[in-house]
Amino acid sequence: MDLARAWYDSPPYRAILALRTDHISGDVVLLDGVGPDYDPMARAAKLQRAADGRPS
């Protein structure tokens, strides 16, 4: 978590943050406890299917 917060608060990221926030709708969520086998793309696809009403 400390590394994630340091990245988010880093001057290089802050310098380009407006590129994301001005052009992309979304949130950044920092969470403890994601294991090494976590696949964010698979999770995003599952959430998208659920939002679309398709079976996961």
C-alpha distance matrix in Angstrom:
0.0 3.8 5.4 5.1 6.2 8.5 9.8 10.6 12.1 13.9 17.7 18.3 16.2 17.7 21.1 21.0 19.1 22.6 23.5 21.1 21.6 25.4 26.1 23.8 23.4 20.0 16.6 13.1 11.0 7.2 7.2 6.4 9.3 10.4 12.8 14.1 17.1 15.6 17.7 16.6 20.2 21.8 19.9 20.7 24.3 24.6 23.4 25.9 28.7 28.1 28.3 31.4 32.9 33.1 32.5 29.3
3.8 0.0 3.8 5.5 5.2 6.0 8.6 9.9 10.4 11.8 15.6 16.7 15.3 16.5 19.8 20.3 18.8 22.4 23.7 21.8 22.3 25.9 27.0 25.1 25.1 21.9 18.6 15.0 13.6 10.1 10.8 10.0 12.9 14.0 16.0 16.8 20.1 18.9 20.8 19.7 23.1 25.1 23.3 23.9 27.5 28.0 26.8 29.1 32.0 31.6 31.5 34.6 36.3 36.5 36.1 32.9
5.4 3.8 0.0 3.8 5.5 5.0 6.1 8.6 9.8 10.2 13.9 14.3 13.0 15.0 17.9 18.2 17.2 21.0 21.7 20.0 21.1 24.6 25.4 23.6 24.1 21.1 18.2 14.4 13.7 10.4 11.7 11.4 13.7 13.9 15.5 15.5 18.7 17.7 19.2 18.1 21.2 23.5 22.2 22.6 26.1 27.0 26.1 28.1 31.1 31.1 31.0 33.8 35.8 35.7 35.4 32.1
5.1 5.5 3.8 0.0 3.8 5.4 5.1 6.2 8.6 9.8 13.5 13.6 11.4 13.3 16.4 16.1 14.6 18.3 19.0 16.9 17.8 21.4 22.1 20.1 20.4 17.3 14.4 10.6 10.0 7.1 9.2 10.0 12.7 12.4 14.7 15.1 17.8 16.1 17.2 15.5 18.6 21.0 19.4 19.5 23.1 24.1 22.9 24.7 27.8 27.8 27.5 30.4 32.4 32.5 32.4 29.3
6.2 5.2 5.5 3.8 0.0 3.8 5.4 5.0 6.0 8.3 11.9 13.1 11.0 11.8 15.3 15.7 13.8 17.3 18.8 16.9 17.2 20.8 22.1 20.4 20.5 17.6 14.4 11.0 10.5 7.9 10.4 11.5 14.8 15.2 17.8 18.6 21.3 19.4 20.5 18.5 21.5 23.9 22.0 21.8 25.5 26.4 24.8 26.6 29.8 29.5 28.9 31.9 34.0 34.5 34.6 31.7
8.5 6.0 5.0 5.4 3.8 0.0 3.8 5.5 5.1 5.8 9.5 10.8 9.7 10.9 14.0 15.0 13.9 17.6 18.9 17.7 18.5 21.7 23.1 22.0 22.6 20.1 17.2 13.8 13.9 11.4 13.9 14.5 17.5 17.7 19.8 20.0 22.9 21.4 22.4 20.6 23.4 26.1 24.6 24.3 27.9 29.1 27.7 29.3 32.6 32.6 31.9 34.8 37.0 37.4 37.5 34.5
9.8 8.6 6.1 5.1 5.4 3.8 0.0 3.8 5.5 5.1 8.6 8.5 6.9 9.1 11.8 12.1 11.4 15.2 16.0 14.8 16.1 19.3 20.2 19.1 20.1 17.8 15.4 12.0 12.9 11.0 13.9 15.1 17.8 17.2 19.2 19.0 21.6 19.9 20.3 18.3 20.7 23.7 22.5 21.9 25.4 27.0 25.7 26.9 30.3 30.6 29.9 32.5 35.0 35.1 35.4 32.5
10.6 9.9 8.6 6.2 5.0 5.5 3.8 0.0 3.8 5.6 8.6 9.0 6.2 7.2 10.6 10.7 8.9 12.5 13.8 12.3 13.0 16.3 17.7 16.5 17.2 14.9 12.4 9.3 10.6 9.6 13.1 15.1 18.1 17.6 20.2 20.6 22.8 20.5 20.7 18.2 20.5 23.5 21.9 20.9 24.5 26.0 24.2 25.3 28.8 29.0 27.9 30.6 33.1 33.6 34.2 31.5
12.1 10.4 9.8 8.6 6.0 5.1 5.5 3.8 0.0 3.8 6.6 8.6 7.0 6.5 10.0 11.4 9.9 13.2 15.2 14.4 14.6 17.6 19.6 18.9 19.6 17.7 15.2 12.4 13.6 12.4 15.7 17.3 20.6 20.6 23.2 23.6 26.1 24.0 24.4 21.9 24.3 27.3 25.6 24.6 28.2 29.6 27.7 28.8 32.4 32.4 31.1 33.9 36.5 37.2 37.8 35.1
13.9 11.8 10.2 9.8 8.3 5.8 5.1 5.6 3.8 0.0 3.8 5.5 5.4 6.1 8.6 10.4 10.3 13.7 15.1 15.0 15.9 18.6 20.2 20.0 21.3 19.7 17.6 14.7 16.3 14.9 18.1 19.5 22.4 22.1 24.2 24.0 26.6 24.8 25.1 22.8 25.0 28.1 26.9 25.9 29.3 31.1 29.6 30.4 34.0 34.4 33.2 35.7 38.4 38.8 39.5 36.7
17.7 15.6 13.9 13.5 11.9 9.5 8.6 8.6 6.6 3.8 0.0 3.8 5.5 5.0 6.0 8.9 9.7 12.5 14.1 14.9 15.8 17.8 19.7 20.2 21.9 20.9 19.3 17.0 19.0 18.2 21.5 23.1 26.1 25.6 27.8 27.4 29.8 28.0 27.9 25.5 27.2 30.6 29.6 28.2 31.5 33.5 31.9 32.4 36.0 36.5 35.1 37.4 40.3 40.8 41.8 39.1
18.3 16.7 14.3 13.6 13.1 10.8 8.5 9.0 8.6 5.5 3.8 0.0 3.8 5.5 5.1 6.9 8.8 11.7 12.2 13.2 15.0 16.8 18.1 18.6 20.8 19.9 18.8 16.5 18.9 18.3 21.7 23.4 26.0 25.0 26.9 26.1 28.3 26.6 26.0 23.7 25.1 28.6 28.0 26.4 29.5 31.8 30.5 30.7 34.3 35.2 33.8 35.8 38.9 39.1 40.1 37.5
16.2 15.3 13.0 11.4 11.0 9.7 6.9 6.2 7.0 5.4 5.5 3.8 0.0 3.8 5.3 5.4 5.8 9.4 10.0 10.1 11.8 14.1 15.4 15.4 17.3 16.2 15.0 12.7 15.3 15.1 18.6 20.8 23.4 22.3 24.5 24.1 26.0 23.9 23.3 20.7 22.1 25.6 24.7 23.1 26.2 28.5 26.9 27.2 30.8 31.6 30.1 32.3 35.3 35.6 36.6 34.1
17.7 16.5 15.0 13.3 11.8 10.9 9.1 7.2 6.5 6.1 5.0 5.5 3.8 0.0 3.8 5.5 5.0 7.8 9.8 10.3 10.9 12.9 15.0 15.5 17.2 16.4 15.1 13.4 16.1 16.2 19.9 22.2 25.2 24.5 27.0 27.0 29.0 26.6 26.1 23.2 24.7 28.1 26.9 25.0 28.3 30.4 28.4 28.6 32.4 32.8 31.1 33.3 36.4 37.1 38.3 36.0
21.1 19.8 17.9 16.4 15.3 14.0 11.8 10.6 10.0 8.6 6.0 5.1 5.3 3.8 0.0 3.8 5.8 7.5 8.8 10.7 11.7 12.8 14.7 16.0 18.3 18.2 17.6 16.2 19.2 19.6 23.2 25.6 28.4 27.4 29.7 29.3 31.1 28.9 28.0 25.2 26.2 29.8 28.9 26.8 29.8 32.2 30.4 30.2 33.9 34.8 32.9 34.8 38.0 38.7 40.1 37.8
21.0 20.3 18.2 16.1 15.7 15.0 12.1 10.7 11.4 10.4 8.9 6.9 5.4 5.5 3.8 0.0 3.8 5.5 5.4 7.3 9.2 10.2 11.5 12.6 15.2 15.4 15.3 14.3 17.6 18.5 22.1 24.8 27.4 25.9 28.2 27.8 29.2 26.8 25.5 22.5 23.2 26.8 26.1 23.8 26.5 29.1 27.4 26.9 30.6 31.7 29.8 31.5 34.8 35.3 36.9 34.7
19.1 18.8 17.2 14.6 13.8 13.9 11.4 8.9 9.9 10.3 9.7 8.8 5.8 5.0 5.8 3.8 0.0 3.8 5.4 5.5 6.3 8.4 10.1 10.6 12.6 12.4 12.0 11.2 14.6 15.8 19.5 22.4 25.2 24.0 26.7 26.7 28.0 25.3 24.3 21.0 21.9 25.4 24.2 21.8 24.8 27.1 25.0 24.8 28.6 29.2 27.2 29.2 32.4 33.2 34.7 32.7
22.6 22.4 21.0 18.3 17.3 17.6 15.2 12.5 13.2 13.7 12.5 11.7 9.4 7.8 7.5 5.5 3.8 0.0 3.8 5.3 4.9 5.4 7.9 9.6 11.7 12.6 13.0 13.3 16.9 18.6 22.4 25.5 28.3 27.0 29.8 29.9 31.0 28.1 26.8 23.3 23.8 27.2 26.0 23.3 26.0 28.4 26.1 25.4 29.2 29.8 27.4 29.2 32.5 33.6 35.5 33.8
23.5 23.7 21.7 19.0 18.8 18.9 16.0 13.8 15.2 15.1 14.1 12.2 10.0 9.8 8.8 5.4 5.4 3.8 0.0 3.8 5.8 5.6 6.1 8.0 11.1 12.3 13.5 13.8 17.6 19.4 23.0 26.2 28.6 26.8 29.3 29.1 29.9 27.1 25.3 21.9 21.9 25.5 24.7 21.8 24.2 26.9 24.9 23.9 27.6 28.7 26.4 27.8 31.3 32.0 34.0 32.3
21.1 21.8 20.0 16.9 16.9 17.7 14.8 12.3 14.4 15.0 14.9 13.2 10.1 10.3 10.7 7.3 5.5 5.3 3.8 0.0 3.8 5.6 5.5 5.4 8.1 8.7 9.9 10.3 14.1 16.3 19.8 23.1 25.4 23.6 26.3 26.3 26.9 23.9 22.2 18.6 18.8 22.2 21.2 18.3 20.9 23.4 21.3 20.5 24.2 25.2 22.9 24.5 27.9 28.7 30.6 28.8
21.6 22.3 21.1 17.8 17.2 18.5 16.1 13.0 14.6 15.9 15.8 15.0 11.8 10.9 11.7 9.2 6.3 4.9 5.8 3.8 0.0 3.8 5.6 5.7 6.9 7.9 8.8 10.2 13.8 16.4 19.9 23.4 25.9 24.5 27.6 28.1 28.7 25.5 24.1 20.4 20.8 23.9 22.4 19.4 22.2 24.3 21.7 21.0 24.8 25.2 22.7 24.5 27.8 29.1 31.1 29.5
25.4 25.9 24.6 21.4 20.8 21.7 19.3 16.3 17.6 18.6 17.8 16.8 14.1 12.9 12.8 10.2 8.4 5.4 5.6 5.6 3.8 0.0 3.8 6.2 8.1 10.4 12.2 13.9 17.5 20.2 23.7 27.2 29.7 28.1 31.1 31.4 31.9 28.7 27.0 23.3 23.3 26.4 25.1 21.9 24.2 26.5 24.0 22.8 26.4 27.1 24.3 25.7 29.2 30.5 32.8 31.6
26.1 27.0 25.4 22.1 22.1 23.1 20.2 17.7 19.6 20.2 19.7 18.1 15.4 15.0 14.7 11.5 10.1 7.9 6.1 5.5 5.6 3.8 0.0 3.8 6.8 9.6 12.3 14.1 17.8 20.6 23.9 27.4 29.5 27.6 30.3 30.4 30.5 27.3 25.2 21.5 20.9 24.1 23.2 19.7 21.6 24.3 22.0 20.3 23.9 25.0 22.2 23.2 26.8 27.9 30.3 29.2
23.8 25.1 23.6 20.1 20.4 22.0 19.1 16.5 18.9 20.0 20.2 18.6 15.4 15.5 16.0 12.6 10.6 9.6 8.0 5.4 5.7 6.2 3.8 0.0 3.8 6.2 9.2 11.3 14.8 17.8 20.9 24.4 26.4 24.3 27.1 27.4 27.3 24.0 21.8 18.1 17.6 20.6 19.5 16.1 18.1 20.6 18.2 16.8 20.4 21.4 18.7 20.0 23.5 24.6 26.8 25.6
23.4 25.1 24.1 20.4 20.5 22.6 20.1 17.2 19.6 21.3 21.9 20.8 17.3 17.2 18.3 15.2 12.6 11.7 11.1 8.1 6.9 8.1 6.8 3.8 0.0 3.8 7.2 10.3 13.3 16.8 19.6 23.3 25.2 23.4 26.5 27.3 27.1 23.5 21.6 17.8 17.6 20.1 18.4 15.0 17.2 19.1 16.3 15.1 18.7 19.1 16.2 17.9 21.2 22.7 25.0 23.9
20.0 21.9 21.1 17.3 17.6 20.1 17.8 14.9 17.7 19.7 20.9 19.9 16.2 16.4 18.2 15.4 12.4 12.6 12.3 8.7 7.9 10.4 9.6 6.2 3.8 0.0 3.7 6.9 9.7 13.2 15.8 19.5 21.5 19.8 22.9 23.9 23.9 20.3 18.7 14.9 15.3 17.7 15.6 12.6 15.4 17.0 14.1 13.7 17.4 17.5 15.1 17.4 20.4 21.7 23.5 22.0
16.6 18.6 18.2 14.4 14.4 17.2 15.4 12.4 15.2 17.6 19.3 18.8 15.0 15.1 17.6 15.3 12.0 13.0 13.5 9.9 8.8 12.2 12.3 9.2 7.2 3.7 0.0 3.8 6.2 9.8 12.5 16.3 18.5 17.3 20.7 22.0 22.4 18.8 17.9 14.2 15.6 17.8 15.3 13.1 16.4 17.5 14.6 15.1 18.8 18.5 16.5 19.3 21.9 23.2 24.5 22.7
13.1 15.0 14.4 10.6 11.0 13.8 12.0 9.3 12.4 14.7 17.0 16.5 12.7 13.4 16.2 14.3 11.2 13.3 13.8 10.3 10.2 13.9 14.1 11.3 10.3 6.9 3.8 0.0 3.8 6.6 9.8 13.4 15.9 14.7 18.0 19.2 20.1 16.7 16.3 12.8 14.8 17.3 14.9 13.3 16.9 18.1 15.7 16.7 20.3 20.1 18.8 21.6 24.1 25.0 25.8 23.5
11.0 13.6 13.7 10.0 10.5 13.9 12.9 10.6 13.6 16.3 19.0 18.9 15.3 16.1 19.2 17.6 14.6 16.9 17.6 14.1 13.8 17.5 17.8 14.8 13.3 9.7 6.2 3.8 0.0 3.8 6.3 10.1 12.5 11.8 15.4 17.2 18.2 14.8 15.1 12.1 14.8 16.6 13.8 13.0 16.8 17.3 14.9 16.8 20.1 19.4 18.5 21.7 23.7 24.5 24.9 22.4
7.2 10.1 10.4 7.1 7.9 11.4 11.0 9.6 12.4 14.9 18.2 18.3 15.1 16.2 19.6 18.5 15.8 18.6 19.4 16.3 16.4 20.2 20.6 17.8 16.8 13.2 9.8 6.6 3.8 0.0 3.8 7.0 10.0 9.8 13.3 15.1 16.8 13.9 15.0 12.7 15.9 17.7 15.1 15.1 18.9 19.2 17.4 19.6 22.6 22.0 21.6 24.8 26.6 27.1 27.1 24.2
7.2 10.8 11.7 9.2 10.4 13.9 13.9 13.1 15.7 18.1 21.5 21.7 18.6 19.9 23.2 22.1 19.5 22.4 23.0 19.8 19.9 23.7 23.9 20.9 19.6 15.8 12.5 9.8 6.3 3.8 0.0 3.8 6.5 7.0 10.7 13.3 14.9 12.2 14.1 12.4 16.0 17.0 14.2 15.2 18.8 18.4 16.9 19.7 22.3 21.3 21.5 24.9 26.1 26.5 26.0 23.0
6.4 10.0 11.4 10.0 11.5 14.5 15.1 15.1 17.3 19.5 23.1 23.4 20.8 22.2 25.6 24.8 22.4 25.5 26.2 23.1 23.4 27.2 27.4 24.4 23.3 19.5 16.3 13.4 10.1 7.0 3.8 0.0 3.8 6.0 9.1 11.9 14.1 12.2 14.9 14.2 18.0 18.6 16.1 17.7 21.1 20.5 19.4 22.5 24.8 23.7 24.4 27.7 28.6 28.8 27.8 24.6
9.3 12.9 13.7 12.7 14.8 17.5 17.8 18.1 20.6 22.4 26.1 26.0 23.4 25.2 28.4 27.4 25.2 28.3 28.6 25.4 25.9 29.7 29.5 26.4 25.2 21.5 18.5 15.9 12.5 10.0 6.5 3.8 0.0 3.8 6.1 9.4 11.4 10.0 13.2 13.4 17.1 17.1 14.9 17.2 20.2 19.3 18.8 22.1 23.9 23.0 24.2 27.3 27.9 27.7 26.3 22.9
10.4 14.0 13.9 12.4 15.2 17.7 17.2 17.6 20.6 22.1 25.6 25.0 22.3 24.5 27.4 25.9 24.0 27.0 26.8 23.6 24.5 28.1 27.6 24.3 23.4 19.8 17.3 14.7 11.8 9.8 7.0 6.0 3.8 0.0 3.8 6.8 8.2 6.3 9.5 9.8 13.5 13.6 11.8 14.2 17.0 16.4 16.4 19.5 21.3 20.8 22.1 25.0 25.8 25.2 23.9 20.4
12.8 16.0 15.5 14.7 17.8 19.8 19.2 20.2 23.2 24.2 27.8 26.9 24.5 27.0 29.7 28.2 26.7 29.8 29.3 26.3 27.6 31.1 30.3 27.1 26.5 22.9 20.7 18.0 15.4 13.3 10.7 9.1 6.1 3.8 0.0 3.8 5.5 5.5 9.2 10.9 14.3 13.9 12.9 15.8 18.1 17.5 18.3 21.3 22.6 22.5 24.3 26.8 27.4 26.4 24.6 21.0
14.1 16.8 15.5 15.1 18.6 20.0 19.0 20.6 23.6 24.0 27.4 26.1 24.1 27.0 29.3 27.8 26.7 29.9 29.1 26.3 28.1 31.4 30.4 27.4 27.3 23.9 22.0 19.2 17.2 15.1 13.3 11.9 9.4 6.8 3.8 0.0 3.8 5.6 8.6 10.9 13.8 13.8 13.8 16.5 18.5 18.5 19.7 22.3 23.6 24.0 25.8 28.0 28.9 27.5 25.8 22.1
17.1 20.1 18.7 17.8 21.3 22.9 21.6 22.8 26.1 26.6 29.8 28.3 26.0 29.0 31.1 29.2 28.0 31.0 29.9 26.9 28.7 31.9 30.5 27.3 27.1 23.9 22.4 20.1 18.2 16.8 14.9 14.1 11.4 8.2 5.5 3.8 0.0 3.8 6.3 9.6 11.8 11.1 11.6 14.6 16.0 15.8 17.6 20.1 21.0 21.6 23.7 25.6 26.3 24.5 22.7 18.9
15.6 18.9 17.7 16.1 19.4 21.4 19.9 20.5 24.0 24.8 28.0 26.6 23.9 26.6 28.9 26.8 25.3 28.1 27.1 23.9 25.5 28.7 27.3 24.0 23.5 20.3 18.8 16.7 14.8 13.9 12.2 12.2 10.0 6.3 5.5 5.6 3.8 0.0 3.8 6.3 9.1 8.6 8.3 11.2 13.1 12.9 14.2 16.8 18.0 18.5 20.3 22.4 23.3 21.9 20.4 16.7
17.7 20.8 19.2 17.2 20.5 22.4 20.3 20.7 24.4 25.1 27.9 26.0 23.3 26.1 28.0 25.5 24.3 26.8 25.3 22.2 24.1 27.0 25.2 21.8 21.6 18.7 17.9 16.3 15.1 15.0 14.1 14.9 13.2 9.5 9.2 8.6 6.3 3.8 0.0 3.8 5.5 5.4 6.3 8.7 10.1 10.8 12.5 14.4 15.6 16.8 18.5 20.1 21.4 19.7 18.6 15.0
16.6 19.7 18.1 15.5 18.5 20.6 18.3 18.2 21.9 22.8 25.5 23.7 20.7 23.2 25.2 22.5 21.0 23.3 21.9 18.6 20.4 23.3 21.5 18.1 17.8 14.9 14.2 12.8 12.1 12.7 12.4 14.2 13.4 9.8 10.9 10.9 9.6 6.3 3.8 0.0 3.8 5.5 5.0 6.0 8.5 9.8 10.4 12.1 14.1 15.2 16.2 18.1 19.8 18.7 18.2 14.9
20.2 23.1 21.2 18.6 21.5 23.4 20.7 20.5 24.3 25.0 27.2 25.1 22.1 24.7 26.2 23.2 21.9 23.8 21.9 18.8 20.8 23.3 20.9 17.6 17.6 15.3 15.6 14.8 14.8 15.9 16.0 18.0 17.1 13.5 14.3 13.8 11.8 9.1 5.5 3.8 0.0 3.8 5.4 5.1 6.1 8.6 9.9 10.4 12.3 14.2 15.2 16.3 18.3 16.8 16.6 13.6
21.8 25.1 23.5 21.0 23.9 26.1 23.7 23.5 27.3 28.1 30.6 28.6 25.6 28.1 29.8 26.8 25.4 27.2 25.5 22.2 23.9 26.4 24.1 20.6 20.1 17.7 17.8 17.3 16.6 17.7 17.0 18.6 17.1 13.6 13.9 13.8 11.1 8.6 5.4 5.5 3.8 0.0 3.8 5.5 5.1 6.2 8.7 9.8 10.6 12.4 14.2 15.3 16.6 14.6 13.8 10.4
19.9 23.3 22.2 19.4 22.0 24.6 22.5 21.9 25.6 26.9 29.6 28.0 24.7 26.9 28.9 26.1 24.2 26.0 24.7 21.2 22.4 25.1 23.2 19.5 18.4 15.6 15.3 14.9 13.8 15.1 14.2 16.1 14.9 11.8 12.9 13.8 11.6 8.3 6.3 5.0 5.4 3.8 0.0 3.8 5.4 5.1 6.2 8.6 9.9 10.6 12.3 14.2 15.3 14.2 13.4 10.1
20.7 23.9 22.6 19.5 21.8 24.3 21.9 20.9 24.6 25.9 28.2 26.4 23.1 25.0 26.8 23.8 21.8 23.3 21.8 18.3 19.4 21.9 19.7 16.1 15.0 12.6 13.1 13.3 13.0 15.1 15.2 17.7 17.2 14.2 15.8 16.5 14.6 11.2 8.7 6.0 5.1 5.5 3.8 0.0 3.8 5.4 5.1 6.1 8.6 9.8 10.4 12.2 14.2 13.4 13.7 11.1
24.3 27.5 26.1 23.1 25.5 27.9 25.4 24.5 28.2 29.3 31.5 29.5 26.2 28.3 29.8 26.5 24.8 26.0 24.2 20.9 22.2 24.2 21.6 18.1 17.2 15.4 16.4 16.9 16.8 18.9 18.8 21.1 20.2 17.0 18.1 18.5 16.0 13.1 10.1 8.5 6.1 5.1 5.4 3.8 0.0 3.8 5.5 5.0 6.2 8.6 9.8 10.5 12.3 10.7 11.1 8.6
24.6 28.0 27.0 24.1 26.4 29.1 27.0 26.0 29.6 31.1 33.5 31.8 28.5 30.4 32.2 29.1 27.1 28.4 26.9 23.4 24.3 26.5 24.3 20.6 19.1 17.0 17.5 18.1 17.3 19.2 18.4 20.5 19.3 16.4 17.5 18.5 15.8 12.9 10.8 9.8 8.6 6.2 5.1 5.4 3.8 0.0 3.8 5.4 5.2 6.2 8.6 9.9 10.6 9.1 8.5 5.6
23.4 26.8 26.1 22.9 24.8 27.7 25.7 24.2 27.7 29.6 31.9 30.5 26.9 28.4 30.4 27.4 25.0 26.1 24.9 21.3 21.7 24.0 22.0 18.2 16.3 14.1 14.6 15.7 14.9 17.4 16.9 19.4 18.8 16.4 18.3 19.7 17.6 14.2 12.5 10.4 9.9 8.7 6.2 5.1 5.5 3.8 0.0 3.8 5.5 5.1 6.1 8.6 9.8 9.8 10.1 8.1
25.9 29.1 28.1 24.7 26.6 29.3 26.9 25.3 28.8 30.4 32.4 30.7 27.2 28.6 30.2 26.9 24.8 25.4 23.9 20.5 21.0 22.8 20.3 16.8 15.1 13.7 15.1 16.7 16.8 19.6 19.7 22.5 22.1 19.5 21.3 22.3 20.1 16.8 14.4 12.1 10.4 9.8 8.6 6.1 5.0 5.4 3.8 0.0 3.8 5.4 5.0 6.1 8.6 8.5 10.1 9.1
28.7 32.0 31.1 27.8 29.8 32.6 30.3 28.8 32.4 34.0 36.0 34.3 30.8 32.4 33.9 30.6 28.6 29.2 27.6 24.2 24.8 26.4 23.9 20.4 18.7 17.4 18.8 20.3 20.1 22.6 22.3 24.8 23.9 21.3 22.6 23.6 21.0 18.0 15.6 14.1 12.3 10.6 9.9 8.6 6.2 5.2 5.5 3.8 0.0 3.8 5.5 5.0 6.2 4.9 6.5 6.1
28.1 31.6 31.1 27.8 29.5 32.6 30.6 29.0 32.4 34.4 36.5 35.2 31.6 32.8 34.8 31.7 29.2 29.8 28.7 25.2 25.2 27.1 25.0 21.4 19.1 17.5 18.5 20.1 19.4 22.0 21.3 23.7 23.0 20.8 22.5 24.0 21.6 18.5 16.8 15.2 14.2 12.4 10.6 9.8 8.6 6.2 5.1 5.4 3.8 0.0 3.8 5.4 5.0 5.6 6.5 6.4
28.3 31.5 31.0 27.5 28.9 31.9 29.9 27.9 31.1 33.2 35.1 33.8 30.1 31.1 32.9 29.8 27.2 27.4 26.4 22.9 22.7 24.3 22.2 18.7 16.2 15.1 16.5 18.8 18.5 21.6 21.5 24.4 24.2 22.1 24.3 25.8 23.7 20.3 18.5 16.2 15.2 14.2 12.3 10.4 9.8 8.6 6.1 5.0 5.5 3.8 0.0 3.8 5.4 7.6 9.8 10.1
31.4 34.6 33.8 30.4 31.9 34.8 32.5 30.6 33.9 35.7 37.4 35.8 32.3 33.3 34.8 31.5 29.2 29.2 27.8 24.5 24.5 25.7 23.2 20.0 17.9 17.4 19.3 21.6 21.7 24.8 24.9 27.7 27.3 25.0 26.8 28.0 25.6 22.4 20.1 18.1 16.3 15.3 14.2 12.2 10.5 9.9 8.6 6.1 5.0 5.4 3.8 0.0 3.8 5.5 8.9 10.2
32.9 36.3 35.8 32.4 34.0 37.0 35.0 33.1 36.5 38.4 40.3 38.9 35.3 36.4 38.0 34.8 32.4 32.5 31.3 27.9 27.8 29.2 26.8 23.5 21.2 20.4 21.9 24.1 23.7 26.6 26.1 28.6 27.9 25.8 27.4 28.9 26.3 23.3 21.4 19.8 18.3 16.6 15.3 14.2 12.3 10.6 9.8 8.6 6.2 5.0 5.4 3.8 0.0 3.8 6.7 9.0
33.1 36.5 35.7 32.5 34.5 37.4 35.1 33.6 37.2 38.8 40.8 39.1 35.6 37.1 38.7 35.3 33.2 33.6 32.0 28.7 29.1 30.5 27.9 24.6 22.7 21.7 23.2 25.0 24.5 27.1 26.5 28.8 27.7 25.2 26.4 27.5 24.5 21.9 19.7 18.7 16.8 14.6 14.2 13.4 10.7 9.1 9.8 8.5 4.9 5.6 7.6 5.5 3.8 0.0 3.8 6.4
32.5 36.1 35.4 32.4 34.6 37.5 35.4 34.2 37.8 39.5 41.8 40.1 36.6 38.3 40.1 36.9 34.7 35.5 34.0 30.6 31.1 32.8 30.3 26.8 25.0 23.5 24.5 25.8 24.9 27.1 26.0 27.8 26.3 23.9 24.6 25.8 22.7 20.4 18.6 18.2 16.6 13.8 13.4 13.7 11.1 8.5 10.1 10.1 6.5 6.5 9.8 8.9 6.7 3.8 0.0 3.8
29.3 32.9 32.1 29.3 31.7 34.5 32.5 31.5 35.1 36.7 39.1 37.5 34.1 36.0 37.8 34.7 32.7 33.8 32.3 28.8 29.5 31.6 29.2 25.6 23.9 22.0 22.7 23.5 22.4 24.2 23.0 24.6 22.9 20.4 21.0 22.1 18.9 16.7 15.0 14.9 13.6 10.4 10.1 11.1 8.6 5.6 8.1 9.1 6.1 6.4 10.1 10.2 9.0 6.4 3.8 0.0
